[in-house]
Amino acid sequence: MAIMGPSGSGKSTLLDSLAGRVGNNVVLTGQVLVNGKKRRMDYGVVAYVTQENVFLGTLTVRETITYSAHLRFPTKLSERAIRDTVDASIIEMGLQDCADRPIGNWHLRGISGGEKKRLSIALEILTRPPLLFLDEPTSGLDSASSFFVVQTLRNMARDGKTVISSIHQPSSEVFALFDDLFLLSGGETVYFGDAKLATEFFAETGFPCPSRRNPSDHFLRCINSDFDRVHATLKGSFRLHKAESSSDPVMRMGTSEIKAILAESYKTSEYAAIAKQRTQEILRIDCPFPEVDKGSQATWWKQLSTLTRRSSVNMSRDIGYYWLRIIIYIVVAICVGTIYYDVGTSYTAILARASCGGFISGFMTFMSIGGFPSFVEEMKVFYLERLNGHYGVAVFIISNFLSSSPFLLVLSFTSGTITYYMVKFHPGITHYLYFCTSLFGSIAVIESLMMVVASLVPNFLMGIVTGAGIMGIMMMTAGFFRLLPELPKPIWRYPISYITYGSWALQGQYKNDLIGLEFDNLLPGSPKLSGEYIIKQIFGMNLNHSKWWDMAAIFIILISYRLLFFFILKFKERASPLFSHDVCQGHQLYRA
């Protein structure tokens, strides 16, 4: 069935309502049935192809479909069977020529917009769901590709699948492929019934389709009231006067008037009666809806390994997320190492070591905000796949951490090693490992924080601004710019400094570097200053707990951010249920 109508007529909202993807703020009226019965839109029952093409741009077409197959097909299915299914989907959607090309992103030239649209469809028809919804699947396609795609969808319908698609303005060849037509305008039903009888209905109502005109063009021309204002503005012009004298009733009447006539005529027409009769016949058919085998999804462990592998491949190929960040961290580490080279243990080295530690725990970790755009891209893919029930929230969060951790370890130990040995912090392998591990934990905390920000502020520019503001507050309350005892106790000392990773990272860095060292006094001949004395008297930090507690606090904050991210996503699911809506069908099921 094709749902047609001008922009803003309610096509996408209708599809979202049918697929159970509307939020709680939308009021739905009417009864929603599948084969005469209410049922949930569980995984495997319905697939939805959205208007937006969302992919990981570094993956090839074949890799994208293969990873999707591994996420959804049963674990017991052999690799050969999965490969054959993937190849069949590629051939079915005409993607052979671009199968091994990357999809493309900001630094990779990839496939065309039409090929991306066909890839979106290929991903959703992979499991052959009983119900398939498509939101304008031919947008961005040329006429030949549009015909090819709709022909494929029609073949699926002939195989017993239910295919419902919104479409804006199909060609006459594409229109001829439709079985049923649902015409919407302003949320109101203009026609619902056999697509081939629509031209008869318009002719009987007084608006016949001129010869050699595309029927879909004629229908939309009759019901699109957006340009009545243009008609009024041009009133009196020579061209409009000539048009109004034409025999074409569309040129002599406003589209709002035409739409009202069509809508009222349809309600009492034989076409509405036929549609109602067909609906009643469907309700009486005792045809159980295909039940989806609970084993049709991959196991939790297979989903986790597949997502981890896919995310790792994407990160390793993403110049902005992986390689550029490593280069920048190495360059900054060399700069820090040369500025604080062999800092020593003189009296002036006390402040130098403190400022170096403050820069590392604050600004070097701050640079990990650069991975936010790549994470937003991955979040978009997650939202789409989650909507279609491919996997759960917990699997995504854990796989993201597992895939990013090796990269963050390389980042931390590479830059940390350069800085540590050039500055010549406290010697000893234990001190070195603590320094690099603390840096890893701090960077991972920032990445987790940006995940929380991404779940609340999906726009990456606004997200970067929001994240930068939060991290600025963290740096101000870490204990370097103003000592912890001097922070105003309400809010800033308690609780902000305690929930800020920077205060724990800085305390741990000072203890790791200064305890066990002695520094020259300001006055020559005076006793040397111990590291413990400096930490307590100069930096105002207590020694009631060890540096290992400081490190543990960093990782506790890391886990807390991941859990917060999990609960935010689950809350958003409850606010906008993904699969819990029942669905209905009928020509009066939606009104804007």
LUMTI-686738 format. One record per residue (C-alpha): residue in three letters; x, z, y. Coordinates in steps of 0.2 Angstrom, whole numbers, padded with zeros to 4 digits, always signed. Each point is the difference from the previous one (the first is absolute). Layout:
<pts>
ALAXZY/...
</pts>
This chain:
<pts>
MET+0000+0000+0000/ALA+0006-0005+0017/ILE-0003+0012+0015/MET+0000-0011+0016/GLY-0003+0004+0018/PRO+0009+0000+0017/SER+0014+0012+0005/GLY-0007+0018+0002/SER-0016-0004-0011/GLY+0004+0014-0012/LYS+0008-0010-0015/SER+0015+0012-0002/THR-0011+0015+0002/LEU-0012-0006-0013/LEU+0014-0003-0012/ASP+0007+0017+0003/SER-0017+0007-0003/LEU-0002-0009-0016/ALA+0018+0005-0006/GLY-0003+0018+0005/ARG+0014+0000+0014/VAL-0010+0006+0015/GLY+0003+0017+0008/ASN-0011+0015+0001/ASN-0004-0005+0018/VAL-0009-0016-0005/VAL-0019+0002-0005/LEU-0005-0010-0015/THR-0019-0003-0004/GLY-0007-0008-0015/GLN+0004+0001-0019/VAL+0016-0006-0007/LEU-0001-0006-0018/VAL+0011-0010-0013/ASN-0010-0008-0014/GLY-0014+0011+0005/LYS+0009+0017+0000/LYS+0010+0011+0011/ARG+0018+0001-0004/ARG+0016+0005+0008/MET+0013-0013+0005/ASP+0014+0006-0011/TYR+0017-0008-0003/GLY-0002-0016-0010/VAL-0018-0002+0005/VAL+0003-0008+0017/ALA+0014-0009+0009/TYR+0001-0003+0018/VAL+0010-0013+0010/THR+0001+0005+0018/GLN+0003-0012+0015/GLU+0018+0008+0003/ASN+0014-0006-0011/VAL+0010+0016-0004/PHE+0016-0002-0010/LEU+0018+0006-0002/GLY+0009-0014+0009/THR+0016+0001-0010/LEU-0008-0003-0017/THR-0003-0017-0007/VAL-0017-0006-0004/ARG+0003+0002-0019/GLU+0007+0017+0002/THR-0015+0006+0011/ILE-0012-0006-0014/THR+0011+0007-0014/TYR+0001+0017+0008/SER-0019+0000+0003/ALA-0002-0004-0018/HIS+0011+0014-0006/LEU-0010+0012+0011/ARG-0017-0005-0007/PHE+0002-0007-0018/PRO+0001+0012-0015/THR+0017+0007-0005/LYS-0002-0007-0017/LEU-0001-0018+0006/SER+0016-0009-0004/GLU+0012-0007+0013/ARG-0003-0017-0006/ALA-0019+0002+0002/ILE+0002+0006+0017/ARG+0012-0014+0005/ASP-0013-0013-0007/THR-0014+0007+0010/VAL+0011+0000+0016/ASP+0004-0018-0003/ALA-0018-0005-0003/SER-0005+0009+0016/ILE+0014-0009+0010/ILE-0006-0017-0008/GLU-0018+0004+0003/MET+0002+0003+0019/GLY+0013-0015+0002/LEU+0015+0011+0004/GLN+0012-0008-0011/ASP+0011-0008+0013/CYS+0002+0017+0009/ALA+0000+0012-0015/ASP+0018+0005+0002/ARG+0001+0000+0019/PRO-0001+0016+0010/ILE-0016+0003+0009/GLY+0009+0003+0016/ASN+0002+0013+0014/TRP+0008+0001+0017/HIS+0017-0005-0007/LEU-0005-0011-0015/ARG-0008-0017+0002/GLY-0014+0000-0013/ILE-0015-0008-0006/SER-0014-0007+0011/GLY-0016+0008+0005/GLY-0010-0010-0012/GLU+0011+0005-0015/LYS-0001+0018+0005/LYS-0019-0001+0000/ARG+0001-0008-0018/LEU+0012+0014-0005/SER-0013+0013+0006/ILE-0013-0008-0011/ALA+0012-0002-0015/LEU+0004+0019+0001/GLU-0019+0005-0001/ILE-0005-0012-0014/LEU+0014+0005-0011/THR-0011+0012-0010/ARG-0015-0011+0001/PRO-0012+0013+0007/PRO-0019-0001-0003/LEU-0003+0001+0019/LEU+0011-0009+0013/PHE-0002+0001+0019/LEU+0009-0011+0012/ASP+0001+0002+0018/GLU+0002-0018+0007/PRO+0012-0006-0013/THR+0002-0017+0008/SER+0006+0005+0017/GLY+0017-0007+0004/LEU-0002-0013-0014/ASP-0001-0019+0002/SER-0015-0009-0006/ALA+0008-0005-0017/SER+0006+0018-0003/SER-0017+0007+0005/PHE-0008-0012-0013/PHE+0012+0005-0013/VAL-0002+0019+0003/VAL-0019-0001+0000/GLN+0000-0011-0016/THR+0010+0013-0009/LEU-0012+0013+0006/ARG-0015-0010-0006/ASN+0009-0002-0017/MET+0001+0019-0001/ALA-0019+0001+0004/ARG-0003-0012-0014/ASP+0010+0011-0012/GLY-0013+0014+0003/LYS+0008+0009+0015/THR-0010+0004+0016/VAL+0009-0007+0015/ILE-0006+0005+0018/SER+0010-0007+0014/SER-0002+0000+0019/ILE+0005-0017+0008/HIS+0000-0005+0018/GLN-0002-0019+0001/PRO+0003-0010-0017/SER+0002-0018-0001/SER-0014-0010-0008/GLU+0009-0002-0016/VAL+0003+0019-0001/PHE-0018+0003+0005/ALA-0006-0011-0015/LEU+0009+0012-0012/PHE-0011+0015+0005/ASP-0013+0006-0011/ASP-0009+0012+0012/LEU+0000+0002+0018/PHE-0002+0016+0011/LEU-0001-0005+0019/LEU+0002+0015+0012/SER-0001+0001+0019/GLY+0001+0016+0009/GLY-0002+0010-0016/GLU-0017-0009-0004/THR-0004-0011-0014/VAL-0003-0018+0005/TYR+0000-0007-0018/PHE+0003+0006-0018/GLY-0002-0011-0015/ASP+0006-0016-0008/ALA+0014-0008+0011/LYS-0007-0018-0004/LEU-0017+0005+0007/ALA+0006+0007+0017/THR+0000-0017+0008/GLU-0018-0002-0006/PHE-0005+0017+0008/PHE+0008-0005+0017/ALA-0009-0017+0000/GLU-0017+0008-0004/THR+0003+0013+0014/GLY+0003-0014+0012/PHE+0019-0001+0001/PRO+0005-0014-0012/CYS+0018-0003-0003/PRO+0005-0017+0007/SER+0007-0013-0011/ARG+0019+0000-0002/ARG+0001+0018+0006/ASN+0008+0014-0010/PRO-0015+0012-0005/SER+0010+0015+0003/ASP+0005-0006+0018/HIS-0019-0003+0003/PHE-0005+0017-0007/LEU+0013+0010+0011/ARG-0004-0011+0015/CYS-0018+0006-0002/ILE+0003+0018-0002/ASN+0015+0004+0011/SER-0007+0008+0016/ASP+0017+0004+0007/PHE+0000-0016+0011/ASP-0018+0002+0007/ARG+0009+0007+0016/VAL+0010-0016+0001/HIS-0016-0010-0001/ALA-0007+0009+0014/THR+0016-0002+0011/LEU-0001-0018-0002/LYS-0018-0002+0004/GLY-0003-0015+0011/SER+0016-0009-0004/PHE-0001-0018-0004/ARG+0006+0002-0018/LEU-0012+0014-0004/HIS-0015-0009+0008/LYS+0005-0015-0011/ALA+0001+0012-0015/GLU-0017+0008+0003/SER-0008-0017+0001/SER+0007-0003-0018/SER-0012+0000-0015/ASP+0011+0013-0008/PRO-0010+0016+0001/VAL+0016+0010-0001/MET+0005-0007+0017/ARG-0017+0004+0008/MET-0001+0018-0005/GLY+0011+0015+0001/THR+0008+0006-0016/SER-0008+0017+0002/GLU-0017-0008+0000/ILE+0004-0011-0015/LYS+0007+0015-0010/ALA-0016+0010+0003/ILE-0010-0014-0006/LEU+0010-0003-0016/ALA+0000+0019-0004/GLU-0019+0001+0002/SER-0003-0016-0009/TYR+0011+0006-0015/LYS-0009+0016-0002/THR-0016-0009-0005/SER+0007-0015-0008/GLU+0000-0006-0018/TYR+0019+0002+0000/ALA-0001+0019+0004/ALA-0013+0001-0014/ILE+0011-0009-0012/ALA+0015+0011+0004/LYS-0011+0016-0002/GLN-0006-0007-0017/ARG+0017-0003-0006/THR+0005+0017+0005/GLN-0014+0008-0010/GLU+0005-0011-0015/ILE+0017+0007+0001/LEU-0006+0018+0001/ARG-0010-0003-0016/ILE+0014-0007-0010/ASP+0007+0013-0011/CYS+0018-0005+0001/PRO+0013+0014+0000/PHE+0014-0002+0012/PRO+0017-0003-0008/GLU+0008+0017-0002/VAL+0018+0001+0004/ASP+0011+0007-0013/LYS+0009+0016+0007/GLY+0016-0006-0008/SER-0001-0016+0010/GLN+0012+0008+0013/ALA+0018+0004-0002/THR+0005+0018-0004/TRP+0005+0011+0014/TRP+0019-0001-0005/LYS-0001-0019-0001/GLN-0007-0001+0017/LEU+0013+0012+0007/SER+0014-0010-0007/THR-0007-0016+0006/LEU-0003+0006+0017/THR+0017+0008+0001/ARG+0008-0016-0006/ARG-0010-0011+0012/SER+0004+0012+0015/SER+0018+0000-0004/VAL+0001-0019-0001/ASN-0009-0001+0016/MET+0011+0013+0009/SER+0016-0008-0006/ARG-0005-0017+0006/ASP-0006+0006+0017/ILE+0014-0002+0013/GLY-0009+0011+0012/TYR-0003+0015-0012/TYR+0015-0001-0010/TRP+0016-0009+0005/LEU-0002+0001+0019/ARG-0003+0019-0001/ILE+0016+0002-0011/ILE+0010-0010+0012/ILE-0006+0010+0015/TYR+0003+0017-0008/ILE+0017-0005-0005/VAL+0004-0006+0018/VAL-0007+0016+0007/ALA+0009+0010-0012/ILE+0017-0008+0005/CYS-0005+0003+0018/VAL-0003+0018-0003/GLY+0016+0002-0011/THR+0011-0008+0014/ILE-0008+0010+0014/TYR+0002+0017-0010/TYR+0015-0006-0010/ASP+0010+0015-0007/VAL-0009+0012+0011/GLY+0011+0015-0006/THR-0003+0019+0003/SER+0004+0002+0018/TYR-0012+0010+0012/THR-0007-0017+0007/ALA-0003-0006-0018/ILE-0014+0013-0002/LEU-0011-0009+0012/ALA+0006-0017-0007/ARG-0004+0005-0018/ALA-0017+0006+0006/SER-0004-0016+0010/CYS+0005-0011-0015/GLY-0011+0010-0012/GLY-0014-0001+0013/PHE+0002-0019+0001/ILE+0000-0002-0018/SER-0015+0011-0004/GLY-0010-0007+0014/PHE+0005-0018+0006/MET+0007-0007-0016/THR-0016+0005-0010/PHE-0010-0006+0015/MET+0006-0018-0004/SER-0009-0001-0016/ILE-0016-0003+0010/GLY+0006-0018-0001/GLY-0007-0002-0017/PHE-0018+0003+0006/PRO-0005-0018+0002/SER+0005-0004-0018/PHE-0010+0015-0006/VAL-0015-0005+0010/GLU+0000-0017-0009/GLU+0001+0009-0016/MET-0014+0011+0005/LYS-0011-0015+0003/VAL+0003-0006-0017/PHE-0004+0017-0007/TYR-0017+0001+0009/LEU-0005-0017-0006/GLU+0005+0004-0018/ARG-0007+0017+0001/LEU-0017-0007+0006/ASN+0000-0011-0016/GLY+0004+0015-0011/HIS+0017-0006-0006/TYR+0008+0018+0001/GLY-0002+0017+0007/VAL+0007+0008+0016/ALA+0012+0012-0010/VAL+0008-0015-0009/PHE+0004-0008+0016/ILE+0008+0015+0009/ILE+0011+0004-0015/SER+0005-0018-0003/ASN+0004-0001+0019/PHE+0012+0015-0001/LEU+0008-0006-0016/SER+0003-0017+0007/SER+0007+0006+0017/SER+0010+0014-0007/PRO+0015-0010-0006/PHE+0001-0010+0016/LEU-0001+0016+0010/LEU+0014+0008-0011/VAL+0011-0015+0003/LEU-0004+0001+0019/SER+0004+0019+0001/PHE+0015+0000-0011/THR+0008-0015+0008/SER-0002+0005+0018/GLY+0002+0018-0004/THR+0017-0003-0009/ILE+0006-0010+0015/THR-0005+0014+0012/TYR+0005+0015-0010/TYR+0018-0006-0003/MET+0003-0007+0017/VAL-0006+0015+0009/LYS+0009+0011-0013/PHE-0014+0013-0003/HIS+0003+0015-0011/PRO+0010-0006-0014/GLY-0006+0001-0018/ILE-0011-0010-0012/THR-0014+0012+0000/HIS-0001-0001+0019/TYR+0001-0019+0000/LEU-0014-0001-0013/TYR-0011+0012+0010/PHE+0003-0010+0016/CYS-0005-0017-0008/THR-0015+0008-0010/SER-0006+0008+0016/LEU+0001-0016+0009/PHE-0010-0009-0014/GLY-0014+0014+0001/SER-0001-0002+0018/ILE-0002-0019+0000/ALA-0012+0002-0014/VAL-0010+0012+0010/ILE-0001-0013+0015/GLU-0006-0013-0012/SER-0013+0011-0007/LEU-0006+0005+0018/MET-0001-0019+0004/MET-0011-0002-0016/VAL-0012+0013+0007/VAL+0000-0009+0017/ALA-0003-0017-0008/SER-0015+0008-0009/LEU-0007+0005+0017/VAL+0007-0013+0012/PRO+0000-0017-0010/ASN+0006-0010+0015/PHE+0019+0000-0002/LEU+0004+0000+0019/MET-0011+0015+0003/GLY+0006+0008-0016/ILE+0018-0001+0006/VAL-0004+0007+0017/THR-0010+0014-0009/GLY+0014+0004-0012/ALA+0013+0000+0014/GLY-0010+0012+0010/ILE-0002+0012-0015/MET+0019-0001-0004/GLY+0004+0003+0018/ILE-0009+0016-0001/MET+0009+0004-0016/MET+0017-0003+0008/MET-0004+0011+0015/THR-0005+0015-0011/ALA+0014-0002-0013/GLY+0012+0013+0009/PHE+0012-0012+0008/PHE-0007-0004+0017/ARG-0006+0018+0001/LEU+0005+0014-0011/LEU-0013+0006-0012/PRO-0001+0018+0007/GLU-0003-0007+0017/LEU-0015-0012-0005/PRO-0016+0007+0007/LYS-0007+0010-0015/PRO-0018-0006+0001/ILE-0002-0018-0007/TRP+0018-0006+0002/ARG+0010+0014-0010/TYR-0015+0005-0011/PRO-0005-0011-0009/ILE+0007-0017+0007/SER+0019+0004-0003/TYR-0005+0006-0018/ILE-0009-0015-0005/THR+0013-0012+0008/TYR+0013-0007-0012/GLY+0013-0001+0014/SER+0002+0019+0002/TRP+0003+0002-0019/ALA+0012-0015+0000/LEU+0010+0007+0015/GLN+0001+0017-0007/GLY+0006-0006-0017/GLN+0012-0012+0009/TYR+0008+0014+0010/LYS+0001+0012-0015/ASN+0008-0014-0011/ASP+0013-0004+0013/LEU+0004+0016+0009/ILE-0001+0014-0013/GLY+0018+0003-0006/LEU+0009-0008+0014/GLU+0008+0008+0015/PHE+0002-0006+0018/ASP+0011+0003+0014/ASN-0006+0012+0013/LEU-0002-0005+0018/LEU+0014+0012+0006/PRO+0017-0003-0008/GLY+0005+0014-0011/SER-0017+0006-0003/PRO-0007+0002-0018/LYS-0006-0016-0008/LEU-0019-0002-0001/SER-0008-0001-0017/GLY-0013-0013-0004/GLU-0012+0014-0004/TYR+0002+0007+0017/ILE-0003-0017+0008/ILE-0016-0003-0009/LYS-0007+0017+0004/GLN+0006+0003+0018/ILE+0002-0017+0007/PHE-0013-0010-0008/GLY-0012+0014-0003/MET-0004-0003-0018/ASN-0001+0014-0013/LEU+0009+0000-0017/ASN-0014+0009-0010/HIS-0002-0015-0011/SER+0013-0013-0007/LYS+0002-0018+0004/TRP-0008-0004-0017/TRP-0016+0008+0007/ASP+0001-0011+0015/MET+0001-0016-0012/ALA-0014+0006-0010/ALA-0011+0002+0016/ILE+0004-0019+0004/PHE-0006-0005-0017/ILE-0015+0011+0001/ILE-0005-0009+0016/LEU+0003-0016-0008/ILE-0012+0004-0014/SER-0012+0006+0012/TYR-0001-0016+0010/ARG-0002-0010-0016/LEU-0015+0012-0005/LEU-0007-0002+0017/PHE+0001-0019-0001/PHE-0009+0002-0017/PHE-0014+0010+0007/ILE-0002-0011+0015/LEU-0003-0015-0011/LYS-0012+0009-0012/PHE-0009+0006+0015/LYS-0002-0017+0007/GLU-0006-0006-0017/ARG-0014+0013+0001/ALA-0004-0005+0018/SER-0001-0018-0005/PRO-0004-0001-0019/LEU+0008-0014-0009/PHE-0010-0002-0016/SER-0013+0013+0001/HIS-0014-0011+0008/ASP-0014-0008-0010/VAL-0003-0018+0004/CYS-0016-0010+0002/GLN-0005-0018+0002/GLY-0015-0008+0008/HIS-0003-0010+0016/GLN-0005+0015+0010/LEU+0014+0012-0005/TYR+0009-0001+0017/ARG-0005+0002+0018/ALA+0013+0002+0014/
</pts>
